[in-house]
């Protein structure tokens, strides 16, 4: 759904697409979502992102589709109220009744409390879209990277030839 700005140029009314008025920034390290809409109103909420093995991908996204009353076909019809889909993999920002907001626990989606998801959904719907930027790494992801680095095989020091070929 696109919004348009109208301008009068040389007596002609011209329509041009507007930038999305809602900016959504998700910090995986802090497990926080910040949303700002036109006019400067801003909110910061706790989230739950993807748990180990189901990490939420970082990057810049736009809204692909929105469903106020969505149920997951992939996860036993689990409710995903006020879903804002941003990934072709079916990932979304959505409401959740699950506990644990503030730590990674999902299958890759970004969970919010249902009330906060509803407010965000209304903002995006009213403004005609949003930009979504996901940055950082989850605490579990950083721990796994450190553990992987510790387990990495160490190169053996080279042995001088005179030690290899002893007479």
TIRO-2110 file (N, C-alpha, C; in Angstrom, 1 decimal):
// TIRO-2110
0.8, -1.2, 0.0, N, 1, A
0.0, 0.0, 0.0, CA, 1, A
0.9, 1.2, 0.0, C, 1, A
0.8, 2.1, -1.0, N, 2, A
1.7, 3.2, -1.2, CA, 2, A
0.8, 4.5, -0.8, C, 2, A
1.5, 5.5, -0.3, N, 3, A
0.9, 6.8, -0.1, CA, 3, A
1.5, 7.7, -1.1, C, 3, A
0.8, 8.8, -1.4, N, 4, A
1.3, 9.7, -2.4, CA, 4, A
1.2, 11.1, -1.9, C, 4, A
2.2, 11.9, -2.3, N, 5, A
2.2, 13.4, -2.0, CA, 5, A
1.8, 14.0, -3.3, C, 5, A
1.0, 15.1, -3.3, N, 6, A
0.5, 15.8, -4.4, CA, 6, A
1.2, 17.1, -4.5, C, 6, A
1.7, 17.5, -5.7, N, 7, A
2.3, 18.8, -5.8, CA, 7, A
1.8, 19.5, -7.1, C, 7, A
1.7, 20.8, -7.0, N, 8, A
1.2, 21.5, -8.2, CA, 8, A
2.4, 22.1, -8.9, C, 8, A
2.7, 21.5, -10.1, N, 9, A
3.8, 22.0, -10.9, CA, 9, A
3.3, 22.6, -12.2, C, 9, A
3.6, 23.8, -12.4, N, 10, A
3.1, 24.5, -13.7, CA, 10, A
1.7, 24.3, -14.0, C, 10, A
0.8, 24.3, -13.0, N, 11, A
-0.6, 24.1, -13.2, CA, 11, A
-1.0, 22.7, -13.3, C, 11, A
-0.1, 21.7, -13.2, N, 12, A
-0.5, 20.3, -13.2, CA, 12, A
-0.4, 19.7, -11.8, C, 12, A
-1.4, 18.9, -11.5, N, 13, A
-1.3, 18.2, -10.2, CA, 13, A
-0.6, 16.9, -10.5, C, 13, A
0.5, 16.7, -9.8, N, 14, A
1.4, 15.5, -10.0, CA, 14, A
1.5, 14.7, -8.7, C, 14, A
1.3, 13.4, -8.8, N, 15, A
1.4, 12.5, -7.6, CA, 15, A
2.8, 11.8, -7.6, C, 15, A
3.4, 11.8, -6.4, N, 16, A
4.7, 11.2, -6.3, CA, 16, A
4.7, 10.3, -5.0, C, 16, A
5.3, 9.1, -5.0, N, 17, A
5.3, 8.3, -3.8, CA, 17, A
6.0, 9.0, -2.6, C, 17, A
5.4, 8.9, -1.4, N, 18, A
6.0, 9.4, -0.2, CA, 18, A
6.9, 8.4, 0.4, C, 18, A
7.9, 8.8, 1.2, N, 19, A
8.7, 7.9, 2.0, CA, 19, A
7.8, 7.4, 3.1, C, 19, A
8.1, 6.2, 3.5, N, 20, A
7.3, 5.6, 4.6, CA, 20, A
7.5, 6.5, 5.8, C, 20, A
6.4, 6.8, 6.5, N, 21, A
6.5, 7.7, 7.6, CA, 21, A
6.9, 7.0, 8.9, C, 21, A
6.8, 5.7, 9.0, N, 22, A
7.2, 5.0, 10.2, CA, 22, A
8.5, 4.4, 10.0, C, 22, A
9.4, 4.6, 10.9, N, 23, A
10.8, 4.0, 10.9, CA, 23, A
10.8, 3.1, 12.1, C, 23, A
11.1, 1.8, 11.8, N, 24, A
11.2, 0.8, 12.9, CA, 24, A
12.7, 0.4, 12.9, C, 24, A
13.3, 0.5, 14.1, N, 25, A
14.7, 0.1, 14.3, CA, 25, A
14.7, -1.0, 15.4, C, 25, A
15.3, -2.2, 15.1, N, 26, A
15.3, -3.3, 16.0, CA, 26, A
16.8, -3.6, 16.4, C, 26, A
17.1, -3.5, 17.6, N, 27, A
18.4, -3.8, 18.1, CA, 27, A
18.4, -5.2, 18.8, C, 27, A
19.0, -6.2, 18.1, N, 28, A
19.0, -7.5, 18.7, CA, 28, A
19.8, -7.7, 19.9, C, 28, A
20.9, -6.9, 20.0, N, 29, A
21.7, -7.0, 21.2, CA, 29, A
21.0, -6.5, 22.5, C, 29, A
20.2, -5.5, 22.3, N, 30, A
19.4, -4.9, 23.4, CA, 30, A
18.0, -5.5, 23.6, C, 30, A
17.6, -6.2, 22.5, N, 31, A
16.3, -6.8, 22.5, CA, 31, A
15.2, -5.7, 22.7, C, 31, A
15.4, -4.6, 21.8, N, 32, A
14.5, -3.5, 21.9, CA, 32, A
14.1, -3.1, 20.4, C, 32, A
12.9, -2.6, 20.3, N, 33, A
12.4, -2.0, 19.1, CA, 33, A
12.1, -0.6, 19.3, C, 33, A
12.5, 0.3, 18.4, N, 34, A
12.2, 1.7, 18.5, CA, 34, A
11.4, 2.0, 17.3, C, 34, A
10.3, 2.7, 17.4, N, 35, A
9.5, 3.1, 16.3, CA, 35, A
9.2, 4.6, 16.4, C, 35, A
9.4, 5.3, 15.2, N, 36, A
9.2, 6.7, 15.1, CA, 36, A
8.3, 6.9, 13.9, C, 36, A
7.2, 7.7, 14.2, N, 37, A
6.4, 8.0, 13.0, CA, 37, A
6.5, 9.5, 12.7, C, 37, A
5.9, 9.9, 11.5, N, 38, A
5.9, 11.3, 11.1, CA, 38, A
5.4, 12.2, 12.2, C, 38, A
6.1, 13.3, 12.4, N, 39, A
5.7, 14.2, 13.5, CA, 39, A
6.6, 14.0, 14.7, C, 39, A
7.5, 12.9, 14.7, N, 40, A
8.5, 12.7, 15.7, CA, 40, A
8.1, 11.8, 16.9, C, 40, A
6.8, 11.4, 17.0, N, 41, A
6.4, 10.6, 18.1, CA, 41, A
7.2, 9.3, 18.1, C, 41, A
7.7, 8.9, 19.2, N, 42, A
8.6, 7.7, 19.2, CA, 42, A
8.3, 6.8, 20.4, C, 42, A
8.5, 5.5, 20.3, N, 43, A
8.3, 4.5, 21.3, CA, 43, A
9.4, 3.6, 21.4, C, 43, A
9.7, 3.0, 22.5, N, 44, A
10.7, 2.0, 22.7, CA, 44, A
10.1, 0.8, 23.5, C, 44, A
10.2, -0.4, 22.9, N, 45, A
9.5, -1.5, 23.5, CA, 45, A
10.5, -2.7, 23.6, C, 45, A
10.3, -3.6, 24.6, N, 46, A
11.1, -4.8, 24.7, CA, 46, A
10.5, -5.8, 23.6, C, 46, A
11.4, -6.6, 23.1, N, 47, A
11.0, -7.6, 22.1, CA, 47, A
11.6, -8.9, 22.5, C, 47, A
11.2, -9.9, 21.7, N, 48, A
11.8, -11.2, 21.8, CA, 48, A
12.1, -11.6, 20.3, C, 48, A
13.4, -11.8, 20.0, N, 49, A
13.8, -12.1, 18.6, CA, 49, A
14.1, -13.6, 18.5, C, 49, A
14.7, -14.0, 17.4, N, 50, A
15.0, -15.4, 17.2, CA, 50, A
16.0, -16.0, 18.2, C, 50, A
15.7, -17.2, 18.6, N, 51, A
16.6, -17.9, 19.6, CA, 51, A
17.7, -18.6, 18.8, C, 51, A
18.7, -19.2, 19.5, N, 52, A
19.8, -19.9, 18.7, CA, 52, A
19.2, -20.9, 17.8, C, 52, A
19.8, -20.9, 16.6, N, 53, A
19.3, -21.8, 15.5, CA, 53, A
18.2, -21.2, 14.7, C, 53, A
17.6, -20.2, 15.2, N, 54, A
16.4, -19.5, 14.5, CA, 54, A
16.7, -18.0, 14.5, C, 54, A
17.9, -17.5, 14.3, N, 55, A
18.2, -16.1, 14.5, CA, 55, A
17.4, -15.2, 13.6, C, 55, A
17.0, -14.1, 14.1, N, 56, A
16.4, -13.0, 13.3, CA, 56, A
17.5, -12.4, 12.4, C, 56, A
17.2, -12.3, 11.1, N, 57, A
18.3, -11.8, 10.2, CA, 57, A
18.4, -10.2, 10.3, C, 57, A
19.6, -9.8, 10.2, N, 58, A
19.8, -8.3, 10.2, CA, 58, A
19.6, -7.8, 8.8, C, 58, A
19.4, -6.5, 8.7, N, 59, A
19.3, -5.8, 7.4, CA, 59, A
18.2, -4.8, 7.3, C, 59, A
18.0, -4.3, 6.1, N, 60, A
16.9, -3.3, 5.9, CA, 60, A
15.8, -3.9, 5.2, C, 60, A
14.6, -3.7, 5.6, N, 61, A
13.4, -4.3, 5.0, CA, 61, A
12.3, -3.3, 4.9, C, 61, A
11.3, -3.7, 4.1, N, 62, A
10.1, -2.9, 4.0, CA, 62, A
8.9, -3.8, 4.3, C, 62, A
7.8, -3.3, 4.5, N, 63, A
6.6, -4.1, 4.8, CA, 63, A
6.1, -4.8, 3.5, C, 63, A
6.0, -6.2, 3.6, N, 64, A
5.5, -6.9, 2.5, CA, 64, A
4.0, -7.1, 2.5, C, 64, A
3.5, -7.4, 3.7, N, 65, A
2.1, -7.4, 3.9, CA, 65, A
1.7, -7.3, 5.4, C, 65, A
0.5, -7.1, 5.7, N, 66, A
0.0, -7.0, 7.1, CA, 66, A
-1.2, -7.8, 7.3, C, 66, A
-1.3, -8.4, 8.4, N, 67, A
-2.5, -9.2, 8.8, CA, 67, A
-2.8, -9.0, 10.3, C, 67, A
-4.0, -8.4, 10.6, N, 68, A
-4.3, -8.1, 12.0, CA, 68, A
-4.6, -9.4, 12.8, C, 68, A
-5.1, -10.4, 12.1, N, 69, A
-5.5, -11.6, 12.8, CA, 69, A
-4.9, -12.9, 12.1, C, 69, A
-3.6, -13.0, 12.2, N, 70, A
-2.9, -14.1, 11.5, CA, 70, A
-2.6, -15.3, 12.4, C, 70, A
-2.7, -16.5, 11.9, N, 71, A
-2.3, -17.7, 12.6, CA, 71, A
-1.3, -18.4, 11.7, C, 71, A
-0.2, -18.9, 12.3, N, 72, A
0.9, -19.5, 11.6, CA, 72, A
0.6, -20.9, 11.1, C, 72, A
0.7, -21.1, 9.8, N, 73, A
0.5, -22.4, 9.2, CA, 73, A
1.7, -23.3, 9.6, C, 73, A
2.9, -22.7, 9.8, N, 74, A
4.1, -23.5, 10.1, CA, 74, A
4.2, -24.0, 11.5, C, 74, A
3.6, -23.3, 12.5, N, 75, A
3.7, -23.6, 13.9, CA, 75, A
2.4, -23.8, 14.5, C, 75, A
1.7, -24.8, 14.1, N, 76, A
0.4, -25.3, 14.7, CA, 76, A
-0.6, -24.2, 15.0, C, 76, A
-0.8, -23.4, 14.0, N, 77, A
-1.8, -22.3, 14.1, CA, 77, A
-1.5, -21.4, 15.2, C, 77, A
-0.3, -21.2, 15.6, N, 78, A
0.0, -20.3, 16.7, CA, 78, A
-0.4, -18.9, 16.3, C, 78, A
-1.1, -18.1, 17.2, N, 79, A
-1.6, -16.8, 16.9, CA, 79, A
-0.4, -15.8, 16.8, C, 79, A
-0.5, -15.0, 15.7, N, 80, A
0.5, -13.9, 15.5, CA, 80, A
-0.3, -12.6, 15.2, C, 80, A
-1.0, -12.1, 16.3, N, 81, A
-1.8, -10.9, 16.1, CA, 81, A
-1.0, -9.7, 15.7, C, 81, A
-1.6, -8.9, 14.8, N, 82, A
-1.0, -7.6, 14.3, CA, 82, A
0.3, -7.9, 13.6, C, 82, A
0.3, -8.9, 12.7, N, 83, A
1.6, -9.3, 12.1, CA, 83, A
1.9, -8.3, 10.9, C, 83, A
3.2, -7.8, 11.0, N, 84, A
3.7, -7.0, 9.9, CA, 84, A
4.9, -7.8, 9.3, C, 84, A
4.6, -8.4, 8.1, N, 85, A
5.5, -9.3, 7.5, CA, 85, A
6.6, -8.5, 6.7, C, 85, A
7.9, -8.9, 6.9, N, 86, A
9.0, -8.1, 6.3, CA, 86, A
9.9, -9.0, 5.5, C, 86, A
9.7, -10.3, 5.5, N, 87, A
10.7, -11.2, 4.9, CA, 87, A
10.0, -12.3, 4.1, C, 87, A
10.6, -12.6, 2.9, N, 88, A
10.0, -13.7, 2.1, CA, 88, A
9.9, -15.0, 2.9, C, 88, A
10.7, -15.2, 3.9, N, 89, A
10.7, -16.4, 4.7, CA, 89, A
9.5, -16.5, 5.6, C, 89, A
8.7, -15.4, 5.6, N, 90, A
7.5, -15.4, 6.5, CA, 90, A
7.7, -14.8, 7.8, C, 90, A
8.9, -14.1, 8.0, N, 91, A
9.1, -13.5, 9.3, CA, 91, A
8.3, -12.2, 9.4, C, 91, A
7.9, -11.9, 10.7, N, 92, A
7.1, -10.8, 10.9, CA, 92, A
7.4, -10.2, 12.3, C, 92, A
7.0, -8.9, 12.4, N, 93, A
6.9, -8.3, 13.8, CA, 93, A
5.4, -8.6, 14.2, C, 93, A
5.2, -9.2, 15.3, N, 94, A
3.8, -9.5, 15.7, CA, 94, A
3.7, -9.5, 17.2, C, 94, A
2.4, -9.5, 17.6, N, 95, A
2.1, -9.6, 19.0, CA, 95, A
2.3, -11.0, 19.5, C, 95, A
2.5, -11.1, 20.9, N, 96, A
2.6, -12.5, 21.5, CA, 96, A
2.2, -12.4, 22.9, C, 96, A
1.5, -13.5, 23.3, N, 97, A
1.2, -13.6, 24.7, CA, 97, A
2.2, -14.4, 25.5, C, 97, A
3.3, -14.9, 24.8, N, 98, A
4.3, -15.6, 25.4, CA, 98, A
5.1, -14.8, 26.4, C, 98, A
5.7, -15.4, 27.4, N, 99, A
6.6, -14.7, 28.4, CA, 99, A
8.0, -14.6, 27.7, C, 99, A
8.8, -13.9, 28.4, N, 100, A
10.2, -13.8, 27.9, CA, 100, A
10.6, -12.7, 27.0, C, 100, A
9.7, -11.6, 26.9, N, 101, A
10.1, -10.5, 26.1, CA, 101, A
11.4, -9.9, 26.8, C, 101, A
12.3, -9.5, 25.9, N, 102, A
13.6, -9.0, 26.4, CA, 102, A
14.7, -10.0, 26.2, C, 102, A
14.4, -11.2, 25.7, N, 103, A
15.4, -12.2, 25.4, CA, 103, A
15.0, -13.0, 24.2, C, 103, A
16.0, -13.5, 23.4, N, 104, A
15.7, -14.3, 22.2, CA, 104, A
15.0, -15.6, 22.5, C, 104, A
13.7, -15.7, 21.9, N, 105, A
13.0, -17.0, 22.2, CA, 105, A
12.1, -17.4, 21.0, C, 105, A
12.1, -16.6, 19.9, N, 106, A
11.2, -17.0, 18.8, CA, 106, A
11.9, -17.8, 17.8, C, 106, A
11.1, -18.1, 16.7, N, 107, A
11.6, -18.9, 15.6, CA, 107, A
12.1, -17.9, 14.5, C, 107, A
12.5, -16.7, 14.9, N, 108, A
13.0, -15.8, 13.9, CA, 108, A
12.2, -14.5, 13.8, C, 108, A
10.9, -14.6, 14.2, N, 109, A
10.0, -13.4, 14.2, CA, 109, A
10.5, -12.4, 15.3, C, 109, A
9.9, -11.2, 15.3, N, 110, A
10.2, -10.3, 16.3, CA, 110, A
8.8, -10.1, 17.1, C, 110, A
8.8, -10.6, 18.3, N, 111, A
7.6, -10.5, 19.1, CA, 111, A
7.6, -9.3, 20.0, C, 111, A
6.3, -8.8, 20.1, N, 112, A
6.0, -7.6, 21.0, CA, 112, A
4.8, -8.0, 21.9, C, 112, A
4.6, -7.3, 22.9, N, 113, A
3.3, -7.5, 23.6, CA, 113, A
2.2, -7.2, 22.7, C, 113, A
1.1, -7.8, 22.8, N, 114, A
0.0, -7.6, 21.9, CA, 114, A
-0.5, -6.2, 21.8, C, 114, A
-0.5, -5.5, 22.9, N, 115, A
-0.9, -4.0, 22.9, CA, 115, A
0.0, -3.2, 22.1, C, 115, A
1.3, -3.4, 22.3, N, 116, A
2.3, -2.7, 21.5, CA, 116, A
2.3, -3.0, 20.0, C, 116, A
2.1, -4.3, 19.7, N, 117, A
2.0, -4.7, 18.3, CA, 117, A
0.8, -4.1, 17.7, C, 117, A
-0.3, -4.0, 18.4, N, 118, A
-1.5, -3.3, 17.8, CA, 118, A
-1.2, -1.8, 17.5, C, 118, A
-0.6, -1.1, 18.4, N, 119, A
-0.3, 0.3, 18.2, CA, 119, A
0.6, 0.4, 17.0, C, 119, A
1.7, -0.4, 16.9, N, 120, A
2.6, -0.3, 15.8, CA, 120, A
1.9, -0.6, 14.5, C, 120, A
1.0, -1.6, 14.5, N, 121, A
0.2, -2.0, 13.3, CA, 121, A
-0.6, -0.8, 12.8, C, 121, A
-1.3, -0.1, 13.8, N, 122, A
-2.1, 1.0, 13.5, CA, 122, A
-1.3, 2.1, 12.9, C, 122, A
-0.1, 2.4, 13.4, N, 123, A
0.8, 3.4, 12.9, CA, 123, A
1.2, 3.1, 11.4, C, 123, A
1.6, 1.9, 11.2, N, 124, A
2.1, 1.5, 9.8, CA, 124, A
0.9, 1.6, 8.9, C, 124, A
-0.2, 1.1, 9.3, N, 125, A
-1.4, 1.1, 8.4, CA, 125, A
-1.8, 2.6, 8.1, C, 125, A
-1.8, 3.4, 9.1, N, 126, A
-2.2, 4.8, 8.9, CA, 126, A
-1.2, 5.6, 8.0, C, 126, A
0.1, 5.3, 8.1, N, 127, A
1.1, 6.0, 7.3, CA, 127, A
1.4, 5.3, 6.0, C, 127, A
0.8, 4.1, 5.8, N, 128, A
1.0, 3.5, 4.5, CA, 128, A
2.3, 2.7, 4.3, C, 128, A
3.0, 2.4, 5.4, N, 129, A
4.2, 1.6, 5.2, CA, 129, A
5.2, 2.0, 6.3, C, 129, A
6.3, 1.3, 6.2, N, 130, A
7.4, 1.5, 7.2, CA, 130, A
8.7, 1.0, 6.6, C, 130, A
9.8, 1.5, 7.1, N, 131, A
11.1, 1.0, 6.9, CA, 131, A
11.5, 0.2, 8.2, C, 131, A
12.1, -0.9, 8.0, N, 132, A
12.5, -1.7, 9.1, CA, 132, A
14.0, -2.0, 9.0, C, 132, A
14.7, -1.6, 10.1, N, 133, A
16.2, -1.9, 10.1, CA, 133, A
16.5, -2.7, 11.3, C, 133, A
17.1, -3.9, 11.1, N, 134, A
17.5, -4.8, 12.2, CA, 134, A
19.0, -4.9, 12.3, C, 134, A
19.5, -4.5, 13.5, N, 135, A
21.0, -4.5, 13.7, CA, 135, A
21.3, -5.3, 14.9, C, 135, A
22.6, -5.5, 15.0, N, 136, A
23.2, -6.2, 16.2, CA, 136, A
23.2, -7.7, 16.2, C, 136, A
23.6, -8.2, 17.3, N, 137, A
23.6, -9.7, 17.4, CA, 137, A
23.1, -10.0, 18.8, C, 137, A
22.4, -11.1, 18.9, N, 138, A
21.8, -11.5, 20.1, CA, 138, A
22.9, -11.9, 21.1, C, 138, A
22.7, -11.8, 22.4, N, 139, A
23.7, -12.3, 23.4, CA, 139, A
24.0, -13.7, 23.1, C, 139, A
23.1, -14.6, 22.8, N, 140, A
23.4, -16.0, 22.5, CA, 140, A
24.2, -16.1, 21.3, C, 140, A
24.0, -15.3, 20.3, N, 141, A
24.8, -15.3, 19.0, CA, 141, A
26.2, -15.0, 19.3, C, 141, A
26.5, -13.9, 20.1, N, 142, A
27.8, -13.6, 20.5, CA, 142, A
28.5, -14.7, 21.3, C, 142, A
27.8, -15.3, 22.2, N, 143, A
28.4, -16.4, 23.0, CA, 143, A
28.8, -17.6, 22.1, C, 143, A
27.9, -17.9, 21.1, N, 144, A
28.2, -19.0, 20.2, CA, 144, A
29.5, -18.7, 19.3, C, 144, A
29.6, -17.4, 18.9, N, 145, A
30.8, -17.0, 18.1, CA, 145, A
32.0, -17.1, 18.9, C, 145, A
32.0, -16.7, 20.2, N, 146, A
33.2, -16.8, 21.0, CA, 146, A
33.5, -18.3, 21.2, C, 146, A
32.5, -19.1, 21.5, N, 147, A
32.8, -20.6, 21.7, CA, 147, A
33.4, -21.2, 20.4, C, 147, A
32.8, -20.8, 19.3, N, 148, A
33.3, -21.4, 18.0, CA, 148, A
34.8, -21.0, 17.8, C, 148, A
35.1, -19.7, 18.1, N, 149, A
36.5, -19.3, 18.0, CA, 149, A
37.4, -20.0, 18.9, C, 149, A
37.0, -20.3, 20.1, N, 150, A
37.8, -21.1, 21.1, CA, 150, A
38.0, -22.5, 20.6, C, 150, A
37.0, -23.1, 19.9, N, 151, A
37.1, -24.5, 19.4, CA, 151, A
37.9, -24.6, 18.1, C, 151, A
38.1, -23.5, 17.4, N, 152, A
38.8, -23.6, 16.1, CA, 152, A
40.1, -24.2, 16.2, C, 152, A
40.5, -25.1, 15.3, N, 153, A
41.8, -25.8, 15.4, CA, 153, A
42.9, -24.8, 15.3, C, 153, A
43.9, -24.9, 16.1, N, 154, A
45.0, -24.0, 16.1, CA, 154, A
46.1, -24.6, 15.1, C, 154, A
46.7, -23.8, 14.3, N, 155, A
47.7, -24.2, 13.4, CA, 155, A
48.9, -24.6, 14.3, C, 155, A
49.5, -25.7, 13.9, N, 156, A
50.7, -26.2, 14.6, CA, 156, A
51.9, -25.4, 14.2, C, 156, A
52.8, -25.1, 15.1, N, 157, A
53.9, -24.3, 14.8, CA, 157, A
54.8, -25.1, 13.8, C, 157, A
55.5, -24.4, 12.9, N, 158, A
56.3, -25.1, 12.0, CA, 158, A
57.5, -25.7, 12.7, C, 158, A
57.9, -26.9, 12.3, N, 159, A
59.1, -27.5, 12.9, CA, 159, A
60.3, -27.3, 12.0, C, 159, A
61.4, -26.8, 12.6, N, 160, A
62.6, -26.6, 11.8, CA, 160, A
63.0, -27.9, 11.1, C, 160, A
63.5, -27.8, 9.9, N, 161, A
63.9, -29.0, 9.2, CA, 161, A
65.0, -29.8, 9.9, C, 161, A
65.9, -29.1, 10.6, N, 162, A
66.9, -29.9, 11.3, CA, 162, A
66.4, -30.8, 12.4, C, 162, A
65.2, -30.5, 12.9, N, 163, A
64.6, -31.3, 13.9, CA, 163, A
63.8, -32.5, 13.2, C, 163, A
63.3, -32.3, 12.0, N, 164, A
62.6, -33.3, 11.3, CA, 164, A
63.6, -34.3, 10.8, C, 164, A
64.7, -33.9, 10.2, N, 165, A
65.7, -34.8, 9.6, CA, 165, A
66.9, -34.9, 10.5, C, 165, A
66.8, -35.7, 11.5, N, 166, A
68.0, -35.9, 12.4, CA, 166, A
68.8, -37.0, 11.8, C, 166, A
70.1, -36.9, 11.9, N, 167, A
71.0, -37.9, 11.4, CA, 167, A
71.4, -38.8, 12.4, C, 167, A
END
